Amino acid sequence: MKEPLISTHQLHCRYGALEILKDLDLDIPEGSIYGFLGPNGAGKTTTIRLLLGLLKPTAGTIRLFGMELERNRVQVLQRVGALIETPSLYRHLSGRDNLEVMRRMLGLKKSRIDEVLEIVRLRQDAHRPVKQYSLGMCQRLGIALALLPDPELLILDEPTNGLDPSGIREMRELLKDLNQEHGKTIFLSSHLLSEMEKTVTHVGILHQGQLRFQGRIQELQKATQQARTVEVEVGNVLLAKEILLYLGHAVETLDNQRLRVAVQEKEEAAALNQFLVEGGVAVYNLAFSAQSLEEVFLSMTELPAFDSSASLHLQPFLQA
Ligand SMILES: Nc1ncnc2c1ncn2[C@@H]1O[C@H](COP(=O)(O)OP(=O)(O)OP(=O)(O)O)[C@@H](O)[C@H]1O
């Protein structure tokens, strides 16, 4: 099997006493668009800093292009283009001149500027000073700068952060184009699955420094179809909740008449109904629903939405 383009093994990182990343095993396949997702503070930027050699891990290893980063920094990093948050730009210079400064520093041929402007669709606006650019245009110029040396891998930290819906759409199209037409592997972070769902081929979900899911987006979608819930409308929410918790279901109170209950199989819904009725709870309505991808993502990255602590004092009641 082909070695992943980026892989980390048991990666740990601390800031002082604070453990930020724990046992992080990332696998980013060549040719993928890998969405690294997680809420604010999950550790995404810290991971990106580690991948770019800007920070040293407390423990663990990082391999890029099959080489250990620590021992091959220069060789590895010249094949990587990166954009961390907003790009550093000379605001009084035009987009083209910003690229020209970098081109000279890298000693690249002049024609490369038009090539990258074309890719990020900024050719028309290349003559304008950057201070007149929208945030989306600045982000695209930042990506053009990262693309100048024609890297195989792009690492982008929250490239859609702060963009309006049309800016997000343009960024999504650009990322797909870079991947499909220009063969770039892309690793990008985001705190919104909904922004990335249609773009990424692979997903890693980070929560409090630990990976909660890693795999193809289709696998996450499949998990979504399996993660079903039942909405139950009852006469006595408190009693219904106690019974369901006792039975080991994860339960969320929606309002003073409705509960949401996690179930694995369809048959469980029928059994659940029977237990409630036998326990003296009037059941007015019971509706089946699959969780959306966003709900699955949130359930992986929020403190448990479901309260699954069983209450013991119901035992005699149910055995009666
Ligand atoms: N230099 C630092 N010193 C101490 N703590 C830090 C430092 N940088 C980040 N942290 C802490 O590390 C944790 C992870 O931060 P990080 O920036 O990696 O998260 P993130 O997932 O990128 O979130 P965001 O989307 O908000 O940037 C946070 O609790 C943050 O406060």
Ligand as a Chemical Component Dictionary entry (heavy atoms), coordinates in Angstrom:
data_LIG
# 
_chem_comp.id                   LIG 
_chem_comp.type                 NON-POLYMER 
_chem_comp.pdbx_formal_charge   0 
_chem_comp.three_letter_code    LIG 
# 
loop_
_chem_comp_atom.comp_id 
_chem_comp_atom.atom_id 
_chem_comp_atom.alt_atom_id 
_chem_comp_atom.type_symbol 
_chem_comp_atom.charge 
_chem_comp_atom.model_Cartn_x 
_chem_comp_atom.model_Cartn_y 
_chem_comp_atom.model_Cartn_z 
_chem_comp_atom.pdbx_ordinal 
LIG N1  N1  N 0 1.224  29.698 22.270 1  
LIG C1  C1  C 0 0.305  29.142 23.049 2  
LIG N2  N2  N 0 0.473  29.047 24.383 3  
LIG C2  C2  C 0 -0.435 28.460 25.187 4  
LIG N3  N3  N 0 -1.604 27.915 24.737 5  
LIG C3  C3  C 0 -1.831 27.984 23.420 6  
LIG C4  C4  C 0 -0.910 28.596 22.501 7  
LIG N4  N4  N 0 -1.425 28.494 21.230 8  
LIG C5  C5  C 0 -2.617 27.849 21.384 9  
LIG N5  N5  N 0 -2.861 27.543 22.666 10 
LIG C6  C6  C 0 -4.028 26.811 23.187 11 
LIG O1  O1  O 0 -4.049 25.555 22.551 12 
LIG C7  C7  C 0 -5.396 25.130 22.282 13 
LIG C8  C8  C 0 -5.527 24.764 20.821 14 
LIG O2  O2  O 0 -5.337 25.942 20.032 15 
LIG P1  P1  P 0 -5.345 25.918 18.437 16 
LIG O3  O3  O 0 -5.120 27.319 17.988 17 
LIG O4  O4  O 0 -4.433 24.850 17.963 18 
LIG O5  O5  O 0 -6.848 25.464 18.168 19 
LIG P2  P2  P 0 -7.693 25.544 16.840 20 
LIG O6  O6  O 0 -8.397 24.243 16.726 21 
LIG O7  O7  O 0 -6.833 25.958 15.690 22 
LIG O8  O8  O 0 -8.739 26.665 17.180 23 
LIG P3  P3  P 0 -9.093 28.029 16.400 24 
LIG O9  O9  O 0 -9.984 27.597 15.282 25 
LIG O10 O10 O 0 -9.806 28.823 17.450 26 
LIG O11 O11 O 0 -7.782 28.637 15.980 27 
LIG C9  C9  C 0 -6.275 26.281 22.730 28 
LIG O12 O12 O 0 -6.772 25.966 24.009 29 
LIG C10 C10 C 0 -5.344 27.459 22.788 30 
LIG O13 O13 O 0 -5.768 28.381 23.776 31 
# 
loop_
_chem_comp_bond.comp_id 
_chem_comp_bond.atom_id_1 
_chem_comp_bond.atom_id_2 
_chem_comp_bond.value_order 
_chem_comp_bond.pdbx_ordinal 
LIG N1  C1  SING 1  
LIG C1  N2  SING 2  
LIG C1  C4  DOUB 3  
LIG N2  C2  DOUB 4  
LIG C2  N3  SING 5  
LIG N3  C3  DOUB 6  
LIG C3  C4  SING 7  
LIG C3  N5  SING 8  
LIG C4  N4  SING 9  
LIG N4  C5  DOUB 10 
LIG C5  N5  SING 11 
LIG N5  C6  SING 12 
LIG C6  O1  SING 13 
LIG C6  C10 SING 14 
LIG O1  C7  SING 15 
LIG C7  C8  SING 16 
LIG C7  C9  SING 17 
LIG C8  O2  SING 18 
LIG O2  P1  SING 19 
LIG P1  O3  DOUB 20 
LIG P1  O4  SING 21 
LIG P1  O5  SING 22 
LIG O5  P2  SING 23 
LIG P2  O6  DOUB 24 
LIG P2  O7  SING 25 
LIG P2  O8  SING 26 
LIG O8  P3  SING 27 
LIG P3  O9  DOUB 28 
LIG P3  O10 SING 29 
LIG P3  O11 SING 30 
LIG C9  O12 SING 31 
LIG C9  C10 SING 32 
LIG C10 O13 SING 33 
# 
